[in-house]
Amino acid sequence: MSSEIAPPAADMQAPERGQPSAAASRPPWWQMAVRWETGLVVVLIAALLFGSSESATFTSPITLFYAGINIGYIAIMALPMTLIMVTGEIDLSVASMLGMSGALLGNLWHHGWPIWPAILLALAAGVLGGGLNGLLVTRLGLPSIAVTIGTLTLFRGVAEILLGSQTIPLASDRPFPAWLTKIGVVPVSGTELSYTTVIFIVLAIACGIVLHATPLGRAMFATGLQPEAARFAGIRVARIKFWLYVFSGIMCAFAGILLTAQNSSVSYNAGFGLELNVVAIVLLGGVSIFGGRGTIPGVVLSVAIVGSLQMALTQMNIDPNVQQIVIGGLLLISVVIPSLGRVARWLGPSGHKPQWALPKRHRQ
Amino acid sequence: MKRINGSRTLRRQAAMVFAAVLAGSVIAACSSSGSSSSAGGAAGGSTASPSSTGIKKGLVVYFIPKDTQNPYEVLADKGGEKALSELGGKVVVSSGTVDTAAAQIPSIQAAIQAHANAIVIAGNDAKALCPSLNQAAQQGIKVLSFDSDVACGSAPNHLFINQADTKTIGTSEVDILAKQINSTGQIAILSAAASATNQNSWIVYMKQQLQKYPNMKLVKIVYGNDDPATSLTVLQGLLSAYPNLRGIISPTTVGIQAAAQYLNTHKSLLNKLVLTGLGLPSQMKPYVLDGTVKEFELWNPSNLGYLAGYAAAALASGTATLSPGSAFTAGSLGSYKVLAAAAGTGPSVVLGPPTVFDKSNVASFNF
């Protein structure tokens, strides 16, 4: 789907170098045949076969529902992260944003607010938080990694102020509405998919269309590959990045509301540390940390791989440290393999660099 | 040009190093859940068969600690394994590596899918685990909590294995500290996670007991998240913010050890600062013997897990129920009775009073 719409990095990079050789201007045959997503499909099939052969309960339908409960809200945060990383930036505040919106929802609910206004305000907090990230990155030109590490702490701090050590609802509070909390208990009727899974699929299709089939998506790739060239070509680089951060904020706030409903409760540390899982899923999905490369189908496959591996390994009673070694190892491989192909290019006079690592004068 | 190239290469390398570090830290952050298991008797799920004592053979009990690394809970899980092996059953220990509800939910799901007979959980969150635990209860799995209770109301109804009466722990720690600082001065609490149910309920009783000591003032509660590094950081912040601090209560084994280690290397603080709380004798022994810490307390975590194991087996076999007064035998610990629900805690069983450790007895405990 994407090879036509989203040109491989090698193609886009070729003119950037002084003397592109004939071999480099067209990727070698094996690069065309062996796309990253192909590799992910193979890994996914291997993970599914492994799960069904090693665990007696892996093939029962409820596994799909449980996996959706465990990873759905994380996967939703991976979608805006994908778009942001394609433009060469990063957002490490996602899990704290999730925590802050959930905490705000809990705080308002505790103070007697009806559910819908509380949800709307929690989403508005996402817009504001994302907007703050976007302003600091695009207007002040600060490195996004530094900005979002700052807001990571800031948002979590706000969440702690909002809820303190309480888990909402308290015994004296109303419980959350049953139609909302049922998403943590029952699958979407007629399926084995959790509500978060269905929402993720819908959002993934929408993000996939935007990224791979619209001028806006093409502008995101261009921004990630060559920000200056993109700007001279008339792409509003700063504006795109700003709205992507707002989008990320609102998606993470939404994930926070979903997690609150799923758990029938919220405490300030909801989603603590998940930003690394989100980045891990996106990287494993083949999105370049340098920007300009990556696909939504790749990230969806990555979600499926991590979700099924986690279910299989847990069912098999594998030590959690070993599980982390498996997933961490997969991730390392996913970072190293694409880089091997670029070693030659690194030695060249010009190369590809991540936007978040650059000072303002090099940024857009 | 060459210089620019150099710096670009550097940045590129820095970016790759960052990517690798991210990858590495995911090893520490992925909260995927897993477990180690230890078999005592027959394997298999709901195939348990009754024996002459009424306790079924071949019971499978999932122990879900806060995480798999906490030394205190490792001992408790071992106690549970001992209990089930005496009963011809099996314990599966399953949890994540970080203290979050999200890391425990996959273990609850695994217990459901394995058709376990009972779940014994130490809750990382009072409520977030309830929907999953309720699903387990609906599948006929008996739910028990220990160490840190969950507040699920009647969905599901569960038995709390209480390490010691919550009120006794809170009040006795304040009393121990008051005795050592002549009931005067600023004090602080170094707790675990701000959402930890057990910590918070003890702190409630500490505050209550402090009303008896008008000259002792609780100035701050800090949270070290049961992580040694975090505990140390918040402790240093505490000491610089309150230079006149007289006492610290750390009702967590991780916190008190981190604090004791710090005081041990900053002996000048010892003249004015007293540390007490809940600690493991094996970890605290050197600090008690060299005078860094005079007194601390704890119950035997191994016995707690042992009691939980027997209670789980009794519930799963139907020889005990959640109704007040229901009795069961817990192996070498003797007979226990289920207490009625009271003040936010559901039906519970209390292990016994905490043991106070000092120079005279600390060396004689091996946990």
Interface residues (C-beta under 8 A of the other chain):
Chain A: T57 S60 I62 T63 Y66 I69 N70 I145 E160 G164 S165 T167 P169 A171 T181 G184 V185 Q262 N263 S264 S265 V266 S267 Y268 N269 A270 G271 F272 G273 L274 L276 N277 V279 A280 L283 I289 F290 L309 Q310 M311 L313 T314 Q315 N317 I318 D319 P320 N321 V322 Q323 Q324 I325 I327 G328 L331 L332 V335 S339 W346 P349 S350 G351 H352 K353 P354 A357 L358
Chain B: M1 N5 R8 T9 R11 R12 A14 A15 M16 F18 A19 A20 L22 A23 G24 S25 V26 I27 A28 A29 C30 S31 S32 S33 G34 S35 S36 S37 T68 V92 S94 S95 G96 T97 V98 T100 A101 A102 A103 I105 P106 S107 Q109 A110 I112 Q113 A114 D125 A126 K127 A128 L129 C130 P131 S132 N134 Q135 A151 G153 A193 A194 S195 N200 G344
